[in-house]
Amino acid sequence: MKAINKVHQSKVNRAIKYLTKYNQLNNLRDLADGEEKEYKKLDRQCALAFDKYLEIVMEIPMRERNQIEKSELY
């Protein structure tokens, strides 16, 4: 995804990286529904990935944030 302002491109890339990681972990967490130990591990990893995403998103302007949220990744 291309940032609206090139100055914010690296932060947009990092936000997309953690959002994609969260989506992958969330899919794995859904598949590991029966196994409690695996589910807890993936749940913790999902929380960490989403927290990182939120940290990065708070550093970029609202228009960049809206662009990410309107994408198919969100």
C-alpha positions as CSV (number, residue, x, y, z in Angstrom):
1,M,0.0,0.0,0.0
2,K,1.3,3.4,-0.9
3,A,1.2,6.2,1.7
4,I,-0.5,9.4,0.8
5,N,2.5,11.3,2.0
6,K,5.9,9.7,1.3
7,V,7.3,10.8,4.7
8,H,5.0,8.3,6.4
9,Q,5.7,5.4,4.1
10,S,7.9,3.4,6.5
11,K,5.3,3.7,9.3
12,V,2.5,2.7,7.0
13,N,4.6,-0.4,5.9
14,R,5.2,-1.3,9.5
15,A,1.5,-0.9,10.4
16,I,0.5,-3.2,7.4
17,K,3.1,-5.7,8.5
18,Y,1.7,-6.0,12.0
19,L,-1.9,-6.0,10.7
20,T,-1.1,-8.9,8.3
21,K,0.7,-10.7,11.1
22,Y,-2.4,-10.3,13.3
23,N,-4.7,-11.6,10.6
24,Q,-2.6,-14.7,10.1
25,L,-2.4,-15.4,13.8
26,N,-6.1,-14.8,14.2
27,N,-6.8,-17.4,11.5
28,L,-4.6,-19.9,13.2
29,R,-6.2,-19.1,16.5
30,D,-9.6,-19.9,15.0
31,L,-8.3,-23.3,13.8
32,A,-6.8,-24.2,17.2
33,D,-10.2,-23.8,18.9
34,G,-10.1,-27.3,20.5
35,E,-6.6,-27.2,21.8
36,E,-6.5,-24.9,24.9
37,K,-2.7,-24.6,25.2
38,E,-2.2,-23.7,21.5
39,Y,-5.2,-21.3,21.6
40,K,-3.8,-19.4,24.6
41,K,-0.4,-19.1,22.9
42,L,-1.9,-17.8,19.7
43,D,-4.3,-15.5,21.6
44,R,-1.3,-13.9,23.4
45,Q,0.6,-13.5,20.1
46,C,-2.5,-11.9,18.5
47,A,-2.8,-9.4,21.3
48,L,0.9,-8.5,21.0
49,A,0.7,-8.1,17.2
50,F,-2.5,-5.9,17.5
51,D,-0.9,-3.8,20.2
52,K,2.1,-3.1,18.0
53,Y,-0.2,-2.2,15.2
54,L,-2.0,0.3,17.4
55,E,1.2,1.8,18.6
56,I,2.4,2.5,15.0
57,V,-1.0,3.7,13.8
58,M,-1.1,6.3,16.6
59,E,2.0,7.8,15.1
60,I,0.7,8.4,11.6
61,P,-1.8,11.1,10.5
62,M,-5.5,10.3,10.4
63,R,-5.7,10.2,6.6
64,E,-3.1,7.5,6.5
65,R,-4.9,5.6,9.2
66,N,-8.2,5.8,7.3
67,Q,-6.5,4.5,4.2
68,I,-5.3,1.4,6.1
69,E,-8.6,0.8,7.7
70,K,-10.5,1.0,4.4
71,S,-8.2,-1.5,2.8
72,E,-9.1,-5.2,2.6
73,L,-6.5,-6.1,5.2
74,Y,-8.5,-4.5,8.0
